[in-house]
Amino acid sequence: MTKAYRKEKEREIRRKDIIDAAEKLFFSRGFDNVSMNDVAKQAEMARGTLYLYFKNKNDIYAAIAIRAAKILGEMFSEVQPQNLTGIEKIRALSFTYYQFYKKHTGYYHAYYHSGVFDYKSSHNMEKLKEVRKINFQVVSDAIKEGFADGTIREDIDPVATTLIMLSMSNNVNNIIPATQMYMDEYELTQDELFESSLEMVLRSIEKQ
């Protein structure tokens, strides 16, 4: 083992320690309630050391979002080998995204909220952009498969449709107080709202 290799491995370990420490804080307190000082204390290192590995708090959050994107990608990959039609695959992928939100809530929020960061702001954001594009492509490709097998209308745009579906899914996952008020009033659960939203999307794109 060369000295250079050993130093690089040590750097990777230190970087992982920072991400792990920040992840615990962000998941328990929320992004806005965590400072770089908090992360440094949790990681048991000087605040200045953090900046040897990350530009700022957004950069660390982006690194966590990359982990999230990979988890979602792995969940999507489990849908791929199944013998499903295009419309069936869209249903399965939509359900998978909702399960990602339910089972990996902290990672979901990192994946979702990091979307407001400038993609040119750091190396991590550039890397996150590439992983996001892969996950996005899985859904738009499923729509194209639906064109080919005759289960999805051919007059819709795959990219626009994927964006609309993503927007609707995120609205269900991020319930605002006014929406929650109506849901409480009419005894509608989040699961029921998701299922209704999904059925509306599927009916709108399914080829009759």
MODELLER restraints for C-alpha pairs under 7 A, 6 or more apart:
rsr = mdl.restraints
at = mdl.atoms
rsr.add(forms.Gaussian(group=physical.xy_distance, feature=features.Distance(at['CA:15:A'], at['CA:53:A']), mean=6.37, stdev=0.5))
rsr.add(forms.Gaussian(group=physical.xy_distance, feature=features.Distance(at['CA:17:A'], at['CA:43:A']), mean=6.49, stdev=0.5))
rsr.add(forms.Gaussian(group=physical.xy_distance, feature=features.Distance(at['CA:18:A'], at['CA:43:A']), mean=5.72, stdev=0.5))
rsr.add(forms.Gaussian(group=physical.xy_distance, feature=features.Distance(at['CA:19:A'], at['CA:60:A']), mean=6.46, stdev=0.5))
rsr.add(forms.Gaussian(group=physical.xy_distance, feature=features.Distance(at['CA:19:A'], at['CA:64:A']), mean=6.71, stdev=0.5))
rsr.add(forms.Gaussian(group=physical.xy_distance, feature=features.Distance(at['CA:21:A'], at['CA:39:A']), mean=6.27, stdev=0.5))
rsr.add(forms.Gaussian(group=physical.xy_distance, feature=features.Distance(at['CA:21:A'], at['CA:42:A']), mean=5.58, stdev=0.5))
rsr.add(forms.Gaussian(group=physical.xy_distance, feature=features.Distance(at['CA:21:A'], at['CA:43:A']), mean=5.29, stdev=0.5))
rsr.add(forms.Gaussian(group=physical.xy_distance, feature=features.Distance(at['CA:22:A'], at['CA:39:A']), mean=5.32, stdev=0.5))
rsr.add(forms.Gaussian(group=physical.xy_distance, feature=features.Distance(at['CA:23:A'], at['CA:64:A']), mean=6.77, stdev=0.5))
rsr.add(forms.Gaussian(group=physical.xy_distance, feature=features.Distance(at['CA:25:A'], at['CA:34:A']), mean=6.68, stdev=0.5))
rsr.add(forms.Gaussian(group=physical.xy_distance, feature=features.Distance(at['CA:26:A'], at['CA:34:A']), mean=6.50, stdev=0.5))
rsr.add(forms.Gaussian(group=physical.xy_distance, feature=features.Distance(at['CA:27:A'], at['CA:106:A']), mean=5.06, stdev=0.5))
rsr.add(forms.Gaussian(group=physical.xy_distance, feature=features.Distance(at['CA:36:A'], at['CA:47:A']), mean=6.78, stdev=0.5))
rsr.add(forms.Gaussian(group=physical.xy_distance, feature=features.Distance(at['CA:36:A'], at['CA:57:A']), mean=6.27, stdev=0.5))
rsr.add(forms.Gaussian(group=physical.xy_distance, feature=features.Distance(at['CA:37:A'], at['CA:47:A']), mean=5.90, stdev=0.5))
rsr.add(forms.Gaussian(group=physical.xy_distance, feature=features.Distance(at['CA:40:A'], at['CA:46:A']), mean=5.87, stdev=0.5))
rsr.add(forms.Gaussian(group=physical.xy_distance, feature=features.Distance(at['CA:40:A'], at['CA:47:A']), mean=5.06, stdev=0.5))
rsr.add(forms.Gaussian(group=physical.xy_distance, feature=features.Distance(at['CA:40:A'], at['CA:50:A']), mean=6.84, stdev=0.5))
rsr.add(forms.Gaussian(group=physical.xy_distance, feature=features.Distance(at['CA:54:A'], at['CA:60:A']), mean=6.23, stdev=0.5))
rsr.add(forms.Gaussian(group=physical.xy_distance, feature=features.Distance(at['CA:59:A'], at['CA:122:A']), mean=6.50, stdev=0.5))
rsr.add(forms.Gaussian(group=physical.xy_distance, feature=features.Distance(at['CA:59:A'], at['CA:124:A']), mean=6.32, stdev=0.5))
rsr.add(forms.Gaussian(group=physical.xy_distance, feature=features.Distance(at['CA:61:A'], at['CA:110:A']), mean=6.54, stdev=0.5))
rsr.add(forms.Gaussian(group=physical.xy_distance, feature=features.Distance(at['CA:62:A'], at['CA:114:A']), mean=6.19, stdev=0.5))
rsr.add(forms.Gaussian(group=physical.xy_distance, feature=features.Distance(at['CA:62:A'], at['CA:124:A']), mean=5.87, stdev=0.5))
rsr.add(forms.Gaussian(group=physical.xy_distance, feature=features.Distance(at['CA:62:A'], at['CA:125:A']), mean=5.89, stdev=0.5))
rsr.add(forms.Gaussian(group=physical.xy_distance, feature=features.Distance(at['CA:62:A'], at['CA:128:A']), mean=6.90, stdev=0.5))
rsr.add(forms.Gaussian(group=physical.xy_distance, feature=features.Distance(at['CA:63:A'], at['CA:124:A']), mean=5.84, stdev=0.5))
rsr.add(forms.Gaussian(group=physical.xy_distance, feature=features.Distance(at['CA:64:A'], at['CA:110:A']), mean=6.54, stdev=0.5))
rsr.add(forms.Gaussian(group=physical.xy_distance, feature=features.Distance(at['CA:65:A'], at['CA:107:A']), mean=6.54, stdev=0.5))
rsr.add(forms.Gaussian(group=physical.xy_distance, feature=features.Distance(at['CA:65:A'], at['CA:110:A']), mean=4.94, stdev=0.5))
rsr.add(forms.Gaussian(group=physical.xy_distance, feature=features.Distance(at['CA:65:A'], at['CA:111:A']), mean=4.58, stdev=0.5))
rsr.add(forms.Gaussian(group=physical.xy_distance, feature=features.Distance(at['CA:65:A'], at['CA:114:A']), mean=6.89, stdev=0.5))
rsr.add(forms.Gaussian(group=physical.xy_distance, feature=features.Distance(at['CA:66:A'], at['CA:128:A']), mean=5.35, stdev=0.5))
rsr.add(forms.Gaussian(group=physical.xy_distance, feature=features.Distance(at['CA:68:A'], at['CA:107:A']), mean=4.92, stdev=0.5))
rsr.add(forms.Gaussian(group=physical.xy_distance, feature=features.Distance(at['CA:68:A'], at['CA:108:A']), mean=6.55, stdev=0.5))
rsr.add(forms.Gaussian(group=physical.xy_distance, feature=features.Distance(at['CA:68:A'], at['CA:111:A']), mean=5.92, stdev=0.5))
rsr.add(forms.Gaussian(group=physical.xy_distance, feature=features.Distance(at['CA:69:A'], at['CA:111:A']), mean=6.53, stdev=0.5))
rsr.add(forms.Gaussian(group=physical.xy_distance, feature=features.Distance(at['CA:69:A'], at['CA:131:A']), mean=6.36, stdev=0.5))
rsr.add(forms.Gaussian(group=physical.xy_distance, feature=features.Distance(at['CA:69:A'], at['CA:132:A']), mean=6.46, stdev=0.5))
rsr.add(forms.Gaussian(group=physical.xy_distance, feature=features.Distance(at['CA:72:A'], at['CA:100:A']), mean=6.54, stdev=0.5))
rsr.add(forms.Gaussian(group=physical.xy_distance, feature=features.Distance(at['CA:73:A'], at['CA:135:A']), mean=5.93, stdev=0.5))
rsr.add(forms.Gaussian(group=physical.xy_distance, feature=features.Distance(at['CA:75:A'], at['CA:96:A']), mean=6.80, stdev=0.5))
rsr.add(forms.Gaussian(group=physical.xy_distance, feature=features.Distance(at['CA:76:A'], at['CA:93:A']), mean=6.43, stdev=0.5))
rsr.add(forms.Gaussian(group=physical.xy_distance, feature=features.Distance(at['CA:76:A'], at['CA:96:A']), mean=6.87, stdev=0.5))
rsr.add(forms.Gaussian(group=physical.xy_distance, feature=features.Distance(at['CA:79:A'], at['CA:92:A']), mean=6.83, stdev=0.5))
rsr.add(forms.Gaussian(group=physical.xy_distance, feature=features.Distance(at['CA:79:A'], at['CA:93:A']), mean=6.95, stdev=0.5))
rsr.add(forms.Gaussian(group=physical.xy_distance, feature=features.Distance(at['CA:85:A'], at['CA:146:A']), mean=6.43, stdev=0.5))
rsr.add(forms.Gaussian(group=physical.xy_distance, feature=features.Distance(at['CA:85:A'], at['CA:149:A']), mean=6.82, stdev=0.5))
rsr.add(forms.Gaussian(group=physical.xy_distance, feature=features.Distance(at['CA:85:A'], at['CA:151:A']), mean=6.96, stdev=0.5))
rsr.add(forms.Gaussian(group=physical.xy_distance, feature=features.Distance(at['CA:86:A'], at['CA:142:A']), mean=5.31, stdev=0.5))
rsr.add(forms.Gaussian(group=physical.xy_distance, feature=features.Distance(at['CA:86:A'], at['CA:143:A']), mean=5.87, stdev=0.5))
rsr.add(forms.Gaussian(group=physical.xy_distance, feature=features.Distance(at['CA:86:A'], at['CA:145:A']), mean=5.00, stdev=0.5))
rsr.add(forms.Gaussian(group=physical.xy_distance, feature=features.Distance(at['CA:86:A'], at['CA:146:A']), mean=3.68, stdev=0.5))
rsr.add(forms.Gaussian(group=physical.xy_distance, feature=features.Distance(at['CA:86:A'], at['CA:149:A']), mean=6.95, stdev=0.5))
rsr.add(forms.Gaussian(group=physical.xy_distance, feature=features.Distance(at['CA:86:A'], at['CA:151:A']), mean=6.21, stdev=0.5))
rsr.add(forms.Gaussian(group=physical.xy_distance, feature=features.Distance(at['CA:86:A'], at['CA:152:A']), mean=6.86, stdev=0.5))
rsr.add(forms.Gaussian(group=physical.xy_distance, feature=features.Distance(at['CA:87:A'], at['CA:146:A']), mean=5.83, stdev=0.5))
rsr.add(forms.Gaussian(group=physical.xy_distance, feature=features.Distance(at['CA:87:A'], at['CA:151:A']), mean=5.77, stdev=0.5))
rsr.add(forms.Gaussian(group=physical.xy_distance, feature=features.Distance(at['CA:87:A'], at['CA:152:A']), mean=6.17, stdev=0.5))
rsr.add(forms.Gaussian(group=physical.xy_distance, feature=features.Distance(at['CA:87:A'], at['CA:206:A']), mean=6.74, stdev=0.5))
rsr.add(forms.Gaussian(group=physical.xy_distance, feature=features.Distance(at['CA:89:A'], at['CA:142:A']), mean=6.31, stdev=0.5))
rsr.add(forms.Gaussian(group=physical.xy_distance, feature=features.Distance(at['CA:90:A'], at['CA:139:A']), mean=6.81, stdev=0.5))
rsr.add(forms.Gaussian(group=physical.xy_distance, feature=features.Distance(at['CA:90:A'], at['CA:142:A']), mean=6.35, stdev=0.5))
rsr.add(forms.Gaussian(group=physical.xy_distance, feature=features.Distance(at['CA:100:A'], at['CA:108:A']), mean=6.74, stdev=0.5))
rsr.add(forms.Gaussian(group=physical.xy_distance, feature=features.Distance(at['CA:101:A'], at['CA:108:A']), mean=5.25, stdev=0.5))
rsr.add(forms.Gaussian(group=physical.xy_distance, feature=features.Distance(at['CA:119:A'], at['CA:125:A']), mean=4.93, stdev=0.5))
rsr.add(forms.Gaussian(group=physical.xy_distance, feature=features.Distance(at['CA:119:A'], at['CA:126:A']), mean=5.55, stdev=0.5))
rsr.add(forms.Gaussian(group=physical.xy_distance, feature=features.Distance(at['CA:119:A'], at['CA:129:A']), mean=6.75, stdev=0.5))
rsr.add(forms.Gaussian(group=physical.xy_distance, feature=features.Distance(at['CA:120:A'], at['CA:126:A']), mean=6.23, stdev=0.5))
rsr.add(forms.Gaussian(group=physical.xy_distance, feature=features.Distance(at['CA:139:A'], at['CA:162:A']), mean=6.50, stdev=0.5))
rsr.add(forms.Gaussian(group=physical.xy_distance, feature=features.Distance(at['CA:140:A'], at['CA:158:A']), mean=5.21, stdev=0.5))
rsr.add(forms.Gaussian(group=physical.xy_distance, feature=features.Distance(at['CA:140:A'], at['CA:159:A']), mean=5.99, stdev=0.5))
rsr.add(forms.Gaussian(group=physical.xy_distance, feature=features.Distance(at['CA:140:A'], at['CA:162:A']), mean=5.89, stdev=0.5))
rsr.add(forms.Gaussian(group=physical.xy_distance, feature=features.Distance(at['CA:143:A'], at['CA:152:A']), mean=6.86, stdev=0.5))
rsr.add(forms.Gaussian(group=physical.xy_distance, feature=features.Distance(at['CA:143:A'], at['CA:158:A']), mean=5.98, stdev=0.5))
rsr.add(forms.Gaussian(group=physical.xy_distance, feature=features.Distance(at['CA:144:A'], at['CA:158:A']), mean=6.84, stdev=0.5))
rsr.add(forms.Gaussian(group=physical.xy_distance, feature=features.Distance(at['CA:146:A'], at['CA:152:A']), mean=4.63, stdev=0.5))
rsr.add(forms.Gaussian(group=physical.xy_distance, feature=features.Distance(at['CA:147:A'], at['CA:153:A']), mean=6.41, stdev=0.5))
rsr.add(forms.Gaussian(group=physical.xy_distance, feature=features.Distance(at['CA:147:A'], at['CA:154:A']), mean=5.46, stdev=0.5))
rsr.add(forms.Gaussian(group=physical.xy_distance, feature=features.Distance(at['CA:150:A'], at['CA:207:A']), mean=6.80, stdev=0.5))
rsr.add(forms.Gaussian(group=physical.xy_distance, feature=features.Distance(at['CA:151:A'], at['CA:206:A']), mean=5.88, stdev=0.5))
rsr.add(forms.Gaussian(group=physical.xy_distance, feature=features.Distance(at['CA:151:A'], at['CA:207:A']), mean=5.20, stdev=0.5))
rsr.add(forms.Gaussian(group=physical.xy_distance, feature=features.Distance(at['CA:152:A'], at['CA:205:A']), mean=5.69, stdev=0.5))
rsr.add(forms.Gaussian(group=physical.xy_distance, feature=features.Distance(at['CA:152:A'], at['CA:206:A']), mean=4.53, stdev=0.5))
rsr.add(forms.Gaussian(group=physical.xy_distance, feature=features.Distance(at['CA:152:A'], at['CA:207:A']), mean=4.65, stdev=0.5))
rsr.add(forms.Gaussian(group=physical.xy_distance, feature=features.Distance(at['CA:153:A'], at['CA:205:A']), mean=5.69, stdev=0.5))
rsr.add(forms.Gaussian(group=physical.xy_distance, feature=features.Distance(at['CA:153:A'], at['CA:206:A']), mean=5.81, stdev=0.5))
rsr.add(forms.Gaussian(group=physical.xy_distance, feature=features.Distance(at['CA:153:A'], at['CA:207:A']), mean=4.60, stdev=0.5))
rsr.add(forms.Gaussian(group=physical.xy_distance, feature=features.Distance(at['CA:172:A'], at['CA:193:A']), mean=6.90, stdev=0.5))
rsr.add(forms.Gaussian(group=physical.xy_distance, feature=features.Distance(at['CA:172:A'], at['CA:194:A']), mean=6.12, stdev=0.5))
rsr.add(forms.Gaussian(group=physical.xy_distance, feature=features.Distance(at['CA:183:A'], at['CA:189:A']), mean=6.67, stdev=0.5))
